[in-house]
Amino acid sequence: MDTFPTPETWLTHRVSYGETDAMSVMYYAEYLHLFERSRSEYIREHGMSYSEVETRGIYLPVREAKCRYKRPARFDDLLHIRVGISKWGRASMTFEYEIYNESKDAVLATGSTEHACTNEKGRPVKVPEWLKDLFLG
């Protein structure tokens, strides 16, 4: 992505043996797990844990997830995951991700997750202003 959304958060992660396949390449589903971990860190870095968001009655279930694999991550690689919100809907938001190698000179994967904004019963609700304010400052 030429212009990454701001604000952004970075998460650093070292690939463990259990995250790899028989060829020591990170298993494809682990990328989505890194998206989730970086998204949780994004929320925390902006002043609130995801559990606190839920305590306030807002849930963010994933409606769609995409991942474009460009280069493999391997066992013991140090990765840097960048996350930001690229789009706001009335009752949704989209997070963008980039996964870099240790020196941040190669993108290994890109992706996005679209989240509905729901109440505790799973019904769509308008994204509350306090949540937008939390992320947009």
Sequence and secondary structure as in RCSB ss.txt:
>XXXX:A:sequence
MDTFPTPETWLTHRVSYGETDAMSVMYYAEYLHLFERSRSEYIREHGMSYSEVETRGIYLPVREAKCRYKRPARF
DDLLHIRVGISKWGRASMTFEYEIYNESKDAVLATGSTEHACTNEKGRPVKVPEWLKDLFLG
>XXXX:A:secstr
  S  SSEEEEEEE  GGGB TTSBB HHHHHHHHHHHHHHHHHHTT  HHHHHHTT B  EEEEEEEE S  BT
T EEEEEEEEEEE SSEEEEEEEEE TTS SEEEEEEEEEE B TTS B    HHHHHHHH 
